[in-house]
Amino acid sequence: MTRPDRHRFVTLKRSWRDGADISACGMAGGDRLFDWIDAGRPLVVASSAAGDEVKTVRLGLSTPQKQRFGLRVQTNAIDDILPAVRLNDAAASAPPSWKPTIDAILKVVEQHELDLSVFGSLAWSHLSGEDHLRPTSDLDILVSTPVQVDARVVIQALLAIESMPRLDGELVLTSGAGVNLREYAGQPEHILVKQHGGPQLVPLAALESVAERAT
């Protein structure tokens, strides 16, 4: 199995301990992490680091108390890659005060035929059934645009929504790498591309060629 994209959720096989390194991410979680995995509950794919073996993947667990645990396993320890968490599905786990923002985002999604999913606290709440959200929580989204759609126009439309919560997230490139929505909207000369193997600062004009090369 190839390494899944960042922010995707996965479950592990019962044999996941074979070759696992719970200290690799600097967030060893002990029994709580083990119990969570053994119950078949999901972990999120984190960015791999420079020097990580190709057949390994870093995974994380976030709790409602904002504890963060992590480990690195062999990719063949993955049992299932869960579908991306769609905003319209996760909306039921959001506070009522978020509804106007979510409705406005979904209108932009429909208008521009976007592929939009969520990660972060809302995704964890939706998948775990536990409340990970706080008054200061952002709504973290991943946006992919059709070829014929100008990504700048779409992102400006999303960020123009007067939102509570604050809207944050990434524009997803064809490689699965991503760039921060607000950074991209500012059209800087150079932009940070977040990807497996570590982030890379690249010229904005070279973004598409970077997307083709990233692994």
Buried (B, 14 or more C-beta within 10 A) or exposed (E): EEBBBBBBBBBBBEEBBEEBBBEBBEBEBEEEBBEBBEEEBBBBBBBBBEEBEEEBBBBBBBBBEEEBBBBBBBBBBBBEBBEBBBBEBBBEBBBEEBEEBBEBBBEBBEEBEBEBBBBBBBBBBBBBEEEBBEEEBBBBBBBBBEEEBEBEEBBEBBBEBEBEBEBBBBBBBEBBBBBBBEBBBEEEEEBBBBBBBEEBEBEBEEBEEBBEEBE
